[in-house]
Amino acid sequence: MNKTSWSGQIISVQPRIRLMRSFDERYHNYLGYVLRISGTCGDQQKEFRVAIGKAAQKKHQFHTGMEVSGMAVPVPDHQLETAEYYKASGFKIQKNTKVESKTTPPYK
């Protein structure tokens, strides 16, 4: 598992859960968060998603507008993960700016 370096600006932070079903019962696990980032991943300029753990979010308090960098492993099975990269580490906060949303949520 080779780690890929990435950097960019956080566009969104969303909870990462795994929903399971067994016959007629459903349950879910909170796995952490997914950062949607606009920036560079490897040698490509693109928008991508990086899965992080609860501890990383608690320590760094990631939010929209932050410019961050780190290393992560490409996800082998995209049917099990919503992110393209996971097992992220080596976080560096380049710029800690908060961007306020200009749109309202679609719900009331």
Backbone as JSON, one array per atom type, in Angstrom:
{
  "sequence": "MNKTSWSGQIISVQPRIRLMRSFDERYHNYLGYVLRISGTCGDQQKEFRVAIGKAAQKKHQFHTGMEVSGMAVPVPDHQLETAEYYKASGFKIQKNTKVESKTTPPYK",
  "N": [[0.84, -1.19, 0.0], [1.01, 1.86, -1.15], [1.42, 5.18, -0.13], [-0.17, 8.19, -1.12], [0.65, 11.53, -1.75], [-1.13, 14.52, -0.93], [-2.77, 17.7, -1.27], [-4.59, 20.73, -0.6], [-7.6, 22.79, -0.65], [-10.21, 22.54, 1.71], [-13.44, 21.69, 0.82], [-15.77, 20.57, 1.8], [-16.92, 18.92, 4.81], [-17.97, 15.85, 5.87], [-19.94, 13.47, 7.75], [-18.88, 10.07, 8.13], [-20.26, 7.06, 7.68], [-21.09, 3.59, 8.14], [-23.57, 1.66, 6.91], [-25.35, -1.15, 7.81], [-27.12, -4.18, 7.11], [-29.03, -6.83, 8.37], [-31.0, -9.33, 7.69], [-34.02, -8.34, 8.87], [-33.1, -6.25, 10.4], [-31.44, -3.17, 10.93], [-28.37, -1.42, 11.26], [-25.79, 0.94, 12.17], [-22.42, 2.19, 11.9], [-20.29, 4.7, 13.12], [-17.65, 5.93, 11.41], [-15.92, 8.03, 11.09], [-14.95, 10.87, 9.28], [-15.39, 12.44, 6.04], [-13.38, 14.3, 3.97], [-13.88, 16.62, 1.49], [-11.92, 17.76, -1.03], [-10.39, 20.32, -2.92], [-7.75, 20.36, -4.96], [-4.38, 19.18, -5.22], [-3.57, 15.89, -5.93], [-1.32, 13.43, -5.69], [0.14, 13.74, -8.73], [-1.85, 15.09, -9.98], [-4.2, 17.68, -10.61], [-7.21, 18.13, -9.08], [-10.59, 17.48, -7.85], [-11.18, 15.71, -4.92], [-11.84, 13.05, -2.49], [-11.08, 12.41, 0.9], [-10.92, 10.07, 3.44], [-11.08, 10.36, 6.94], [-10.27, 9.65, 10.38], [-12.13, 9.7, 13.53], [-10.53, 10.68, 15.6], [-8.59, 12.24, 14.28], [-10.19, 14.31, 13.28], [-11.09, 15.41, 15.68], [-8.68, 16.32, 16.79], [-7.62, 18.16, 14.82], [-9.79, 19.71, 13.97], [-11.04, 20.08, 11.36], [-12.41, 22.13, 8.79], [-14.48, 23.88, 6.35], [-12.71, 25.76, 3.92], [-10.16, 25.61, 5.02], [-6.71, 25.1, 4.27], [-4.97, 22.28, 3.63], [-2.62, 19.5, 3.94], [-1.37, 16.17, 3.34], [-0.9, 12.58, 3.6], [-2.2, 9.65, 2.02], [-3.83, 6.47, 1.47], [-4.84, 4.91, -1.56], [-8.21, 3.83, -2.0], [-9.04, 0.42, -2.15], [-11.46, -0.9, -2.83], [-14.04, 0.58, -4.24], [-16.74, 0.29, -3.89], [-17.24, -0.06, -1.25], [-16.45, 2.22, 0.06], [-16.98, 5.76, 0.28], [-15.08, 7.61, -0.18], [-12.12, 8.4, -2.14], [-9.63, 8.04, -1.12], [-8.06, 6.77, 1.86], [-7.04, 5.99, 5.28], [-5.51, 8.18, 6.11], [-2.76, 10.31, 6.95], [-0.12, 12.29, 8.52], [-0.93, 15.0, 8.57], [-0.88, 18.43, 7.7], [-1.57, 21.7, 8.44], [-1.93, 24.25, 6.3], [-3.16, 26.72, 5.95], [-5.49, 28.33, 7.93], [-8.33, 29.23, 7.38], [-11.68, 30.22, 7.62], [-14.47, 29.59, 5.63], [-17.5, 30.99, 4.95], [-20.65, 29.64, 4.11], [-22.39, 30.48, 1.14], [-24.82, 29.75, 0.34], [-28.05, 28.51, 1.29], [-29.07, 25.65, 3.24], [-30.84, 22.85, 1.68], [-32.97, 22.05, 3.2], [-35.38, 22.77, 5.83]],
  "CA": [[0.0, 0.0, 0.0], [1.78, 3.09, -1.26], [0.66, 6.38, 0.21], [-0.15, 9.27, -2.1], [0.61, 12.85, -1.11], [-2.22, 15.36, -1.4], [-2.9, 19.02, -0.62], [-5.64, 21.54, -1.2], [-8.56, 23.49, 0.2], [-11.37, 21.73, 2.07], [-14.72, 22.19, 0.3], [-16.81, 20.12, 2.73], [-16.62, 17.88, 5.8], [-19.2, 15.1, 6.08], [-19.79, 12.25, 8.55], [-18.63, 8.83, 7.39], [-20.89, 5.95, 8.4], [-21.31, 2.35, 7.39], [-24.9, 1.14, 7.19], [-25.38, -2.6, 7.64], [-28.44, -4.81, 7.27], [-29.04, -8.26, 8.59], [-32.41, -9.71, 7.62], [-34.91, -7.19, 9.02], [-32.53, -5.28, 11.32], [-30.43, -2.26, 10.38], [-27.54, -0.72, 12.23], [-24.75, 1.71, 11.51], [-21.21, 2.51, 12.65], [-19.64, 5.95, 12.77], [-16.25, 5.63, 11.09], [-15.13, 9.25, 11.07], [-15.42, 11.93, 8.39], [-14.84, 12.51, 4.68], [-13.03, 15.65, 3.54], [-13.88, 16.85, 0.04], [-10.82, 18.69, -1.2], [-10.03, 20.79, -4.25], [-6.31, 20.58, -4.91], [-3.48, 18.29, -5.92], [-3.44, 14.55, -5.37], [-0.26, 12.85, -6.52], [0.56, 14.77, -9.69], [-3.05, 15.56, -10.67], [-5.02, 18.75, -10.05], [-8.59, 17.66, -9.18], [-11.39, 17.44, -6.63], [-11.13, 14.34, -4.43], [-12.34, 12.84, -1.13], [-10.17, 11.7, 1.79], [-11.55, 9.62, 4.68], [-10.26, 10.55, 8.15], [-10.85, 9.08, 11.59], [-12.71, 10.61, 14.52], [-9.44, 11.3, 16.37], [-7.98, 13.29, 13.44], [-11.12, 15.45, 13.26], [-11.08, 16.01, 17.02], [-7.4, 17.0, 16.97], [-7.37, 19.25, 13.87], [-11.0, 20.51, 13.77], [-11.12, 20.43, 9.95], [-13.61, 22.85, 8.36], [-14.39, 24.43, 4.99], [-11.8, 26.89, 3.76], [-8.81, 25.26, 5.47], [-5.79, 24.52, 3.3], [-4.28, 21.2, 4.34], [-1.9, 18.51, 3.15], [-1.14, 14.92, 4.05], [-0.66, 11.37, 2.82], [-3.31, 8.7, 2.16], [-3.78, 5.25, 0.64], [-6.01, 4.76, -2.43], [-9.18, 2.82, -1.56], [-9.03, -0.68, -3.11], [-12.81, -1.28, -3.26], [-14.85, 1.81, -4.22], [-18.12, -0.02, -3.53], [-17.34, -0.05, 0.21], [-16.06, 3.54, 0.57], [-17.4, 6.93, -0.5], [-13.87, 8.39, -0.45], [-11.13, 7.77, -3.03], [-8.43, 7.78, -0.32], [-8.3, 6.59, 3.29], [-5.84, 5.78, 6.1], [-4.78, 9.43, 5.97], [-1.83, 10.64, 8.03], [0.83, 13.37, 8.22], [-1.67, 16.23, 8.28], [-0.27, 19.74, 7.93], [-2.51, 22.78, 8.14], [-1.2, 25.33, 5.63], [-3.88, 27.98, 6.16], [-6.69, 28.03, 8.71], [-9.34, 30.24, 7.1], [-13.03, 29.66, 7.58], [-15.3, 30.13, 4.55], [-18.94, 30.89, 5.25], [-21.45, 29.2, 2.97], [-23.21, 31.53, 0.53], [-26.13, 29.19, 0.04], [-28.74, 27.92, 2.44], [-29.32, 24.22, 3.04], [-32.1, 22.58, 0.99], [-34.0, 21.66, 4.16], [-35.72, 23.83, 6.77]],
  "C": [[0.88, 1.25, 0.0], [0.9, 4.28, -0.95], [0.87, 7.44, -0.86], [-0.19, 10.59, -1.35], [-0.5, 13.68, -1.74], [-2.18, 16.69, -0.66], [-4.0, 19.79, -1.32], [-6.53, 22.19, -0.16], [-9.77, 22.6, 0.45], [-12.64, 22.42, 1.59], [-15.85, 21.79, 1.24], [-16.26, 19.05, 3.67], [-17.93, 17.17, 6.09], [-18.95, 13.88, 6.95], [-19.62, 11.03, 7.64], [-19.21, 7.69, 8.2], [-20.95, 4.72, 7.51], [-22.65, 1.8, 7.85], [-24.92, -0.35, 6.86], [-26.82, -3.1, 7.8], [-28.24, -6.3, 7.47], [-30.5, -8.68, 8.71], [-33.28, -8.47, 7.78], [-34.36, -6.13, 9.99], [-31.45, -4.45, 10.62], [-29.63, -1.66, 11.52], [-26.43, 0.0, 11.48], [-23.59, 1.95, 12.48], [-20.69, 3.86, 12.18], [-18.16, 5.69, 12.6], [-15.36, 6.86, 11.15], [-15.77, 10.27, 10.14], [-14.78, 11.79, 7.02], [-14.61, 13.98, 4.36], [-13.11, 15.7, 2.03], [-12.92, 18.0, -0.2], [-10.64, 19.05, -2.67], [-8.55, 21.12, -4.21], [-5.54, 19.58, -5.73], [-3.4, 16.96, -5.19], [-2.47, 13.79, -6.26], [0.26, 13.95, -7.44], [-0.62, 15.34, -10.48], [-3.76, 16.66, -9.89], [-6.48, 18.32, -10.21], [-9.32, 17.85, -7.86], [-11.44, 15.98, -6.2], [-11.6, 14.28, -2.98], [-11.36, 11.97, -0.34], [-10.91, 11.34, 3.07], [-10.58, 9.8, 5.84], [-11.0, 9.93, 9.34], [-11.4, 10.15, 12.53], [-11.63, 11.36, 15.28], [-8.77, 12.43, 15.58], [-8.87, 14.53, 13.4], [-11.12, 16.17, 14.6], [-9.81, 16.83, 17.24], [-7.27, 18.25, 16.11], [-8.57, 20.16, 13.63], [-11.11, 21.01, 12.32], [-12.45, 21.11, 9.63], [-13.39, 23.43, 6.97], [-13.47, 25.65, 4.98], [-10.37, 26.6, 4.18], [-7.99, 24.75, 4.29], [-4.91, 23.54, 4.05], [-3.51, 20.31, 3.37], [-1.7, 17.26, 4.0], [-0.83, 13.79, 3.08], [-1.85, 10.44, 3.04], [-3.14, 7.55, 1.17], [-5.01, 5.23, -0.27], [-6.91, 3.62, -1.94], [-9.2, 1.68, -2.59], [-10.42, -1.05, -3.65], [-13.74, -0.07, -3.12], [-16.32, 1.54, -3.92], [-18.32, 0.02, -2.01], [-17.06, 1.32, 0.81], [-16.59, 4.65, -0.33], [-16.2, 7.79, -0.87], [-12.97, 7.64, -1.43], [-9.88, 7.36, -2.27], [-8.81, 7.61, 1.14], [-6.97, 6.32, 3.99], [-4.92, 7.0, 5.99], [-3.91, 9.69, 7.19], [-0.95, 11.82, 7.61], [0.16, 14.68, 7.88], [-0.83, 17.47, 8.61], [-1.3, 20.79, 7.54], [-1.7, 23.94, 7.58], [-1.82, 26.69, 5.94], [-5.2, 27.64, 6.84], [-7.71, 29.15, 8.55], [-10.69, 29.58, 7.05], [-13.82, 30.37, 6.48], [-16.75, 29.91, 4.93], [-19.68, 30.5, 3.98], [-22.32, 30.34, 2.46], [-24.6, 31.03, 0.18], [-26.75, 28.62, 1.31], [-28.95, 26.44, 2.19], [-30.68, 23.99, 2.38], [-33.23, 22.17, 1.92], [-34.27, 22.83, 5.12], [-35.83, 23.29, 8.16]]
}
